[in-house]
Amino acid sequence: MKISLVFLFALTIILFACQNNDAKKALTEKENYELTKKNLRDREIKNPQNFLTVSGNNKHNVIGQMVIKGIVANKATVAVCKAPVLL
């Protein structure tokens, strides 16, 4: 009786010791990914001039007004710049 109880106890310890930690690892990787994404977004929002490029040209139309045509490109990977103001 004591031998079967000890055997059952040892078997229980072995089963819990061999538990797969893939679920914990996947959760940790997801948390790290979300944290990295948040940090990148914060950096892109704080310094938008590092991630926005402007190109264009200007000309005068028939009545003498200056016409400016240009493109604003966002190279940020996470942050979105909805209404940039050009000075």
MOPAC internal coordinates of N, CA, C and O (Angstrom, degrees):
PM7 1SCF
backbone

  N    0.0000 0     0.00 0     0.00 0    0    0    0
  C    1.4432 1     0.00 0     0.00 0    1    0    0
  C    1.5246 1   110.51 1     0.00 0    2    1    0
  O    1.2310 1   121.42 1   134.24 1    3    2    1
  N    1.3646 1   114.89 1   -45.76 1    3    2    1
  C    1.4564 1   118.16 1   179.98 1    5    3    2
  C    1.5227 1   110.85 1   -66.01 1    6    5    3
  O    1.2310 1   120.40 1   144.85 1    7    6    5
  N    1.3256 1   116.85 1   -35.15 1    7    6    5
  C    1.4560 1   121.21 1  -178.69 1    9    7    6
  C    1.5296 1   109.93 1   -66.88 1   10    9    7
  O    1.2310 1   120.04 1   138.62 1   11   10    9
  N    1.3354 1   117.53 1   -41.38 1   11   10    9
  C    1.4624 1   120.11 1   179.75 1   13   11   10
  C    1.5256 1   110.90 1   -69.30 1   14   13   11
  O    1.2310 1   120.11 1   145.84 1   15   14   13
  N    1.3143 1   117.39 1   -34.16 1   15   14   13
  C    1.4631 1   121.36 1   177.58 1   17   15   14
  C    1.5222 1   110.66 1   -68.07 1   18   17   15
  O    1.2310 1   120.03 1   137.61 1   19   18   17
  N    1.3304 1   117.56 1   -42.39 1   19   18   17
  C    1.4598 1   122.29 1   177.15 1   21   19   18
  C    1.5303 1   109.63 1   -65.56 1   22   21   19
  O    1.2310 1   120.56 1   138.22 1   23   22   21
  N    1.3328 1   116.54 1   -41.78 1   23   22   21
  C    1.4593 1   120.76 1   178.43 1   25   23   22
  C    1.5318 1   110.93 1   -62.46 1   26   25   23
  O    1.2310 1   120.09 1   137.01 1   27   26   25
  N    1.3208 1   117.43 1   -42.99 1   27   26   25
  C    1.4656 1   122.03 1   178.17 1   29   27   26
  C    1.5259 1   110.77 1   -63.63 1   30   29   27
  O    1.2310 1   120.50 1   138.56 1   31   30   29
  N    1.3191 1   116.64 1   -41.44 1   31   30   29
  C    1.4614 1   121.28 1   178.39 1   33   31   30
  C    1.5302 1   110.80 1   -64.07 1   34   33   31
  O    1.2310 1   120.25 1   135.43 1   35   34   33
  N    1.3282 1   117.13 1   -44.57 1   35   34   33
  C    1.4661 1   121.68 1   179.21 1   37   35   34
  C    1.5257 1   110.83 1   -64.46 1   38   37   35
  O    1.2310 1   120.24 1   139.76 1   39   38   37
  N    1.3077 1   117.14 1   -40.24 1   39   38   37
  C    1.4598 1   121.60 1   179.00 1   41   39   38
  C    1.5287 1   110.56 1   -64.50 1   42   41   39
  O    1.2310 1   120.57 1   139.42 1   43   42   41
  N    1.3097 1   116.51 1   -40.58 1   43   42   41
  C    1.4594 1   121.02 1   178.03 1   45   43   42
  C    1.5247 1   110.74 1   -63.20 1   46   45   43
  O    1.2310 1   119.68 1   136.75 1   47   46   45
  N    1.3022 1   118.21 1   -43.25 1   47   46   45
  C    1.4619 1   122.22 1   178.88 1   49   47   46
  C    1.5260 1   110.42 1   -63.53 1   50   49   47
  O    1.2310 1   120.62 1   137.54 1   51   50   49
  N    1.3185 1   116.42 1   -42.46 1   51   50   49
  C    1.4668 1   120.16 1   179.97 1   53   51   50
  C    1.5257 1   110.76 1   -64.37 1   54   53   51
  O    1.2310 1   119.83 1   138.36 1   55   54   53
  N    1.3085 1   117.92 1   -41.64 1   55   54   53
  C    1.4671 1   120.94 1  -179.57 1   57   55   54
  C    1.5234 1   111.34 1   -64.85 1   58   57   55
  O    1.2310 1   119.96 1   138.62 1   59   58   57
  N    1.3193 1   117.69 1   -41.38 1   59   58   57
  C    1.4535 1   119.93 1   178.91 1   61   59   58
  C    1.5259 1   111.83 1   -72.91 1   62   61   59
  O    1.2310 1   119.90 1   150.34 1   63   62   61
  N    1.3061 1   117.80 1   -29.66 1   63   62   61
  C    1.4649 1   121.38 1   178.37 1   65   63   62
  C    1.5239 1   111.12 1   -71.74 1   66   65   63
  O    1.2310 1   119.80 1   151.14 1   67   66   65
  N    1.3056 1   117.98 1   -28.86 1   67   66   65
  C    1.4655 1   122.77 1  -178.44 1   69   67   66
  C    1.5216 1   111.88 1   -91.50 1   70   69   67
  O    1.2310 1   119.99 1  -164.30 1   71   70   69
  N    1.2896 1   117.62 1    15.70 1   71   70   69
  C    1.4582 1   121.02 1  -178.68 1   73   71   70
  C    1.5252 1   110.05 1   -63.88 1   74   73   71
  O    1.2310 1   120.57 1   -39.61 1   75   74   73
  N    1.3145 1   116.52 1   140.39 1   75   74   73
  C    1.4550 1   122.95 1  -178.10 1   77   75   74
  C    1.5311 1   109.60 1   -79.62 1   78   77   75
  O    1.2310 1   120.13 1   -50.19 1   79   78   77
  N    1.3170 1   117.36 1   129.81 1   79   78   77
  C    1.4616 1   121.84 1  -178.79 1   81   79   78
  C    1.5211 1   112.45 1  -100.43 1   82   81   79
  O    1.2310 1   119.79 1  -161.07 1   83   82   81
  N    1.3390 1   118.00 1    18.93 1   83   82   81
  C    1.4634 1   120.82 1   179.98 1   85   83   82
  C    1.5175 1   111.86 1   -62.84 1   86   85   83
  O    1.2310 1   119.85 1   142.82 1   87   86   85
  N    1.3108 1   117.89 1   -37.18 1   87   86   85
  C    1.4627 1   120.56 1  -179.82 1   89   87   86
  C    1.5247 1   110.47 1   -65.32 1   90   89   87
  O    1.2310 1   120.19 1   137.47 1   91   90   89
  N    1.3165 1   117.23 1   -42.53 1   91   90   89
  C    1.4650 1   121.01 1   178.32 1   93   91   90
  C    1.5242 1   110.49 1   -66.18 1   94   93   91
  O    1.2310 1   120.59 1   139.74 1   95   94   93
  N    1.3259 1   116.47 1   -40.26 1   95   94   93
  C    1.4564 1   120.92 1  -179.99 1   97   95   94
  C    1.5222 1   110.65 1   -66.01 1   98   97   95
  O    1.2310 1   119.82 1   138.39 1   99   98   97
  N    1.3195 1   117.95 1   -41.61 1   99   98   97
  C    1.4619 1   121.65 1   179.08 1  101   99   98
  C    1.5184 1   110.53 1   -64.71 1  102  101   99
  O    1.2310 1   120.20 1   140.02 1  103  102  101
  N    1.3172 1   117.22 1   -39.98 1  103  102  101
  C    1.4591 1   121.00 1   178.47 1  105  103  102
  C    1.5207 1   110.36 1   -65.32 1  106  105  103
  O    1.2310 1   119.90 1   137.60 1  107  106  105
  N    1.3131 1   117.80 1   -42.40 1  107  106  105
  C    1.4594 1   121.71 1   178.41 1  109  107  106
  C    1.5311 1   110.72 1   -64.17 1  110  109  107
  O    1.2310 1   120.03 1   137.83 1  111  110  109
  N    1.3278 1   117.54 1   -42.17 1  111  110  109
  C    1.4610 1   120.40 1   178.37 1  113  111  110
  C    1.5205 1   111.09 1   -63.40 1  114  113  111
  O    1.2310 1   120.21 1   140.65 1  115  114  113
  N    1.3310 1   117.19 1   -39.35 1  115  114  113
  C    1.4622 1   120.82 1   178.63 1  117  115  114
  C    1.5278 1   110.17 1   -65.77 1  118  117  115
  O    1.2310 1   120.28 1   137.52 1  119  118  117
  N    1.3241 1   117.07 1   -42.48 1  119  118  117
  C    1.4631 1   120.53 1   178.11 1  121  119  118
  C    1.5265 1   110.87 1   -63.14 1  122  121  119
  O    1.2310 1   120.07 1   138.33 1  123  122  121
  N    1.3383 1   117.48 1   -41.67 1  123  122  121
  C    1.4626 1   120.90 1   177.69 1  125  123  122
  C    1.5258 1   111.24 1   -63.69 1  126  125  123
  O    1.2310 1   120.51 1   139.30 1  127  126  125
  N    1.3338 1   116.62 1   -40.70 1  127  126  125
  C    1.4627 1   120.75 1   178.51 1  129  127  126
  C    1.5240 1   110.59 1   -62.66 1  130  129  127
  O    1.2310 1   120.25 1   133.89 1  131  130  129
  N    1.3255 1   117.13 1   -46.11 1  131  130  129
  C    1.4677 1   120.90 1  -179.89 1  133  131  130
  C    1.5279 1   110.88 1   -63.77 1  134  133  131
  O    1.2310 1   120.04 1   140.02 1  135  134  133
  N    1.3209 1   117.53 1   -39.98 1  135  134  133
  C    1.4607 1   121.02 1   178.67 1  137  135  134
  C    1.5279 1   111.17 1   -65.46 1  138  137  135
  O    1.2310 1   120.37 1   137.81 1  139  138  137
  N    1.3234 1   116.89 1   -42.19 1  139  138  137
  C    1.4661 1   120.73 1   177.77 1  141  139  138
  C    1.5155 1   110.56 1   -64.25 1  142  141  139
  O    1.2310 1   120.38 1   138.20 1  143  142  141
  N    1.3160 1   116.88 1   -41.80 1  143  142  141
  C    1.4628 1   120.92 1   178.87 1  145  143  142
  C    1.5268 1   111.17 1   -63.58 1  146  145  143
  O    1.2310 1   120.03 1   139.67 1  147  146  145
  N    1.3218 1   117.55 1   -40.33 1  147  146  145
  C    1.4627 1   121.56 1   178.95 1  149  147  146
  C    1.5245 1   110.08 1   -65.80 1  150  149  147
  O    1.2310 1   120.08 1   136.69 1  151  150  149
  N    1.3345 1   117.45 1   -43.31 1  151  150  149
  C    1.4639 1   120.51 1   179.30 1  153  151  150
  C    1.5254 1   111.22 1   -63.58 1  154  153  151
  O    1.2310 1   120.16 1   139.34 1  155  154  153
  N    1.3215 1   117.31 1   -40.66 1  155  154  153
  C    1.4576 1   121.28 1   178.18 1  157  155  154
  C    1.5190 1   110.77 1   -64.86 1  158  157  155
  O    1.2310 1   120.25 1   138.25 1  159  158  157
  N    1.3203 1   117.13 1   -41.75 1  159  158  157
  C    1.4702 1   121.31 1   178.37 1  161  159  158
  C    1.5222 1   110.64 1   -62.66 1  162  161  159
  O    1.2310 1   120.31 1   136.68 1  163  162  161
  N    1.3272 1   117.02 1   -43.32 1  163  162  161
  C    1.4669 1   120.32 1   178.52 1  165  163  162
  C    1.5219 1   111.18 1   -61.93 1  166  165  163
  O    1.2310 1   120.27 1   138.15 1  167  166  165
  N    1.3295 1   117.10 1   -41.85 1  167  166  165
  C    1.4609 1   120.64 1   179.73 1  169  167  166
  C    1.5346 1   110.63 1   -65.99 1  170  169  167
  O    1.2310 1   120.09 1   140.66 1  171  170  169
  N    1.3182 1   117.44 1   -39.34 1  171  170  169
  C    1.4646 1   120.72 1   179.76 1  173  171  170
  C    1.5284 1   111.51 1   -68.97 1  174  173  171
  O    1.2310 1   120.14 1   144.91 1  175  174  173
  N    1.3240 1   117.35 1   -35.09 1  175  174  173
  C    1.4650 1   120.16 1   179.21 1  177  175  174
  C    1.5236 1   110.88 1   -72.81 1  178  177  175
  O    1.2310 1   119.59 1   141.77 1  179  178  177
  N    1.3340 1   118.38 1   -38.23 1  179  178  177
  C    1.4633 1   121.29 1  -178.81 1  181  179  178
  C    1.5238 1   112.52 1   -68.49 1  182  181  179
  O    1.2310 1   119.55 1   147.67 1  183  182  181
  N    1.3269 1   118.46 1   -32.33 1  183  182  181
  C    1.4652 1   122.14 1  -177.21 1  185  183  182
  C    1.5293 1   110.81 1  -128.78 1  186  185  183
  O    1.2310 1   119.75 1  -110.44 1  187  186  185
  N    1.3361 1   118.08 1    69.56 1  187  186  185
  C    1.4642 1   119.08 1  -177.55 1  189  187  186
  C    1.5254 1   112.80 1   -66.81 1  190  189  187
  O    1.2310 1   119.75 1   155.32 1  191  190  189
  N    1.3231 1   118.08 1   -24.68 1  191  190  189
  C    1.4636 1   120.61 1  -179.32 1  193  191  190
  C    1.5213 1   111.94 1   -64.55 1  194  193  191
  O    1.2310 1   119.99 1   157.73 1  195  194  193
  N    1.3182 1   117.63 1   -22.27 1  195  194  193
  C    1.4609 1   120.95 1   177.71 1  197  195  194
  C    1.5250 1   112.36 1   -77.99 1  198  197  195
  O    1.2310 1   120.27 1   164.04 1  199  198  197
  N    1.3310 1   117.08 1   -15.96 1  199  198  197
  C    1.4563 1   120.77 1  -173.94 1  201  199  198
  C    1.5237 1   113.37 1  -117.76 1  202  201  199
  O    1.2310 1   119.69 1   173.68 1  203  202  201
  N    1.3281 1   118.19 1    -6.32 1  203  202  201
  C    1.4572 1   122.08 1   178.95 1  205  203  202
  C    1.5260 1   109.53 1  -107.05 1  206  205  203
  O    1.2310 1   120.81 1   -43.71 1  207  206  205
  N    1.3260 1   116.05 1   136.29 1  207  206  205
  C    1.4609 1   120.73 1   174.34 1  209  207  206
  C    1.5221 1   108.39 1  -123.40 1  210  209  207
  O    1.2310 1   121.28 1   -36.23 1  211  210  209
  N    1.3231 1   115.15 1   143.77 1  211  210  209
  C    1.4554 1   121.48 1  -178.36 1  213  211  210
  C    1.5211 1   108.05 1  -124.34 1  214  213  211
  O    1.2310 1   121.08 1   -47.31 1  215  214  213
  N    1.2975 1   115.54 1   132.69 1  215  214  213
  C    1.4631 1   120.05 1   173.93 1  217  215  214
  C    1.5257 1   107.56 1  -138.20 1  218  217  215
  O    1.2310 1   120.71 1   -30.54 1  219  218  217
  N    1.3077 1   116.25 1   149.46 1  219  218  217
  C    1.4573 1   118.55 1  -179.85 1  221  219  218
  C    1.5096 1   111.81 1   175.92 1  222  221  219
  O    1.2310 1   121.72 1     2.44 1  223  222  221
  N    1.3233 1   114.32 1  -177.56 1  223  222  221
  C    1.4629 1   120.84 1   177.19 1  225  223  222
  C    1.5228 1   108.83 1  -147.08 1  226  225  223
  O    1.2310 1   120.87 1   -13.21 1  227  226  225
  N    1.3121 1   115.94 1   166.79 1  227  226  225
  C    1.4561 1   120.05 1   178.89 1  229  227  226
  C    1.5266 1   109.41 1  -135.09 1  230  229  227
  O    1.2310 1   121.69 1   -23.31 1  231  230  229
  N    1.3243 1   114.37 1   156.69 1  231  230  229
  C    1.4658 1   120.54 1   177.36 1  233  231  230
  C    1.5193 1   108.18 1  -155.75 1  234  233  231
  O    1.2310 1   120.46 1   -14.08 1  235  234  233
  N    1.2943 1   116.72 1   165.92 1  235  234  233
  C    1.4646 1   122.18 1   176.34 1  237  235  234
  C    1.5183 1   108.53 1  -100.44 1  238  237  235
  O    1.2310 1   120.94 1   -43.98 1  239  238  237
  N    1.3249 1   115.81 1   136.02 1  239  238  237
  C    1.4595 1   119.57 1   178.52 1  241  239  238
  C    1.5313 1   109.98 1   -85.58 1  242  241  239
  O    1.2310 1   120.58 1     8.25 1  243  242  241
  N    1.3111 1   116.51 1  -171.75 1  243  242  241
  C    1.4621 1   122.49 1  -173.94 1  245  243  242
  C    1.5222 1   112.12 1   -62.59 1  246  245  243
  O    1.2310 1   119.99 1   145.39 1  247  246  245
  N    1.3355 1   117.63 1   -34.61 1  247  246  245
  C    1.4650 1   119.55 1  -177.65 1  249  247  246
  C    1.5266 1   112.65 1   -95.13 1  250  249  247
  O    1.2310 1   120.03 1  -168.29 1  251  250  249
  N    1.3272 1   117.55 1    11.71 1  251  250  249
  C    1.4500 1   121.24 1   173.19 1  253  251  250
  C    1.5249 1   116.02 1    90.56 1  254  253  251
  O    1.2310 1   119.63 1  -176.26 1  255  254  253
  N    1.3195 1   118.32 1     3.74 1  255  254  253
  C    1.4652 1   120.34 1   178.01 1  257  255  254
  C    1.5267 1   109.95 1   -82.20 1  258  257  255
  O    1.2310 1   121.05 1   -32.33 1  259  258  257
  N    1.3215 1   115.61 1   147.67 1  259  258  257
  C    1.4545 1   119.51 1   178.09 1  261  259  258
  C    1.5264 1   109.28 1   -85.20 1  262  261  259
  O    1.2310 1   120.55 1   -50.49 1  263  262  261
  N    1.3235 1   116.55 1   129.51 1  263  262  261
  C    1.4570 1   123.25 1   178.23 1  265  263  262
  C    1.5190 1   107.27 1  -112.68 1  266  265  263
  O    1.2310 1   121.10 1   -54.93 1  267  266  265
  N    1.3183 1   115.51 1   125.07 1  267  266  265
  C    1.4665 1   121.15 1  -179.06 1  269  267  266
  C    1.5252 1   108.24 1  -113.29 1  270  269  267
  O    1.2310 1   120.70 1   -53.22 1  271  270  269
  N    1.3332 1   116.27 1   126.78 1  271  270  269
  C    1.4568 1   121.87 1   175.05 1  273  271  270
  C    1.5221 1   107.44 1  -119.23 1  274  273  271
  O    1.2310 1   120.77 1   -45.36 1  275  274  273
  N    1.3092 1   116.13 1   134.64 1  275  274  273
  C    1.4496 1   118.28 1  -178.28 1  277  275  274
  C    1.5142 1   112.71 1  -158.37 1  278  277  275
  O    1.2310 1   121.92 1    -8.15 1  279  278  277
  N    1.3181 1   113.93 1   171.85 1  279  278  277
  C    1.4599 1   122.33 1   178.78 1  281  279  278
  C    1.5254 1   108.17 1  -130.06 1  282  281  279
  O    1.2310 1   120.97 1   -47.96 1  283  282  281
  N    1.3185 1   115.75 1   132.04 1  283  282  281
  C    1.4624 1   122.11 1   173.15 1  285  283  282
  C    1.5302 1   106.59 1  -108.90 1  286  285  283
  O    1.2310 1   120.46 1   -61.63 1  287  286  285
  N    1.3285 1   116.73 1   118.37 1  287  286  285
  C    1.4580 1   121.37 1  -178.91 1  289  287  286
  C    1.5203 1   109.85 1  -110.72 1  290  289  287
  O    1.2310 1   120.96 1   -44.62 1  291  290  289
  N    1.3225 1   115.78 1   135.38 1  291  290  289
  C    1.4555 1   122.75 1   179.16 1  293  291  290
  C    1.5254 1   108.29 1  -102.79 1  294  293  291
  O    1.2310 1   120.47 1   -63.72 1  295  294  293
  N    1.3282 1   116.71 1   116.28 1  295  294  293
  C    1.4612 1   121.33 1   178.94 1  297  295  294
  C    1.5267 1   112.04 1   -98.82 1  298  297  295
  O    1.2310 1   120.24 1  -174.77 1  299  298  297
  N    1.3176 1   117.14 1     5.23 1  299  298  297
  C    1.4628 1   121.27 1   177.60 1  301  299  298
  C    1.5237 1   109.28 1   -68.88 1  302  301  299
  O    1.2310 1   120.60 1   -34.05 1  303  302  301
  N    1.3095 1   116.46 1   145.95 1  303  302  301
  C    1.4580 1   120.10 1  -177.37 1  305  303  302
  C    1.5239 1   113.26 1   -92.74 1  306  305  303
  O    1.2310 1   119.77 1   155.05 1  307  306  305
  N    1.3302 1   118.05 1   -24.95 1  307  306  305
  C    1.4519 1   120.26 1  -176.20 1  309  307  306
  C    1.5307 1   111.70 1  -119.10 1  310  309  307
  O    1.2310 1   120.04 1   133.52 1  311  310  309
  N    1.3244 1   117.53 1   -46.48 1  311  310  309
  C    1.4578 1   121.81 1  -174.55 1  313  311  310
  C    1.5288 1   110.69 1   -76.10 1  314  313  311
  O    1.2310 1   121.38 1   -28.77 1  315  314  313
  N    1.3148 1   114.96 1   151.23 1  315  314  313
  C    1.4615 1   121.68 1   178.40 1  317  315  314
  C    1.5172 1   107.39 1  -120.28 1  318  317  315
  O    1.2310 1   120.66 1   -49.32 1  319  318  317
  N    1.3174 1   116.34 1   130.68 1  319  318  317
  C    1.4618 1   121.76 1   177.21 1  321  319  318
  C    1.5149 1   106.99 1  -105.41 1  322  321  319
  O    1.2310 1   120.17 1   -73.45 1  323  322  321
  N    1.3361 1   117.27 1   106.55 1  323  322  321
  C    1.4558 1   121.05 1  -172.19 1  325  323  322
  C    1.5332 1   113.12 1   -80.87 1  326  325  323
  O    1.2310 1   119.75 1   137.78 1  327  326  325
  N    1.3024 1   118.07 1   -42.22 1  327  326  325
  C    1.4603 1   120.28 1  -173.75 1  329  327  326
  C    1.5376 1   109.85 1  -136.86 1  330  329  327
  O    1.2310 1   120.08 1  -102.66 1  331  330  329
  N    1.3343 1   117.44 1    77.34 1  331  330  329
  C    1.4563 1   118.32 1   179.31 1  333  331  330
  C    1.5184 1   111.66 1   -70.23 1  334  333  331
  O    1.2310 1   120.67 1   -35.46 1  335  334  333
  N    1.3190 1   116.32 1   144.54 1  335  334  333
  C    1.4616 1   122.22 1   178.73 1  337  335  334
  C    1.5208 1   107.56 1  -108.96 1  338  337  335
  O    1.2310 1   120.91 1   -57.91 1  339  338  337
  N    1.3315 1   115.86 1   122.09 1  339  338  337
  C    1.4636 1   120.69 1  -179.58 1  341  339  338
  C    1.5152 1   108.49 1   -97.92 1  342  341  339
  O    1.2310 1   120.47 1   -47.44 1  343  342  341
  N    1.3084 1   116.71 1   132.56 1  343  342  341
  C    1.4597 1   121.51 1   179.75 1  345  343  342
  C    1.5144 1   109.88 1  -114.44 1  346  345  343
  O    1.2310 1   120.10 1   180.00 1  347  346  345

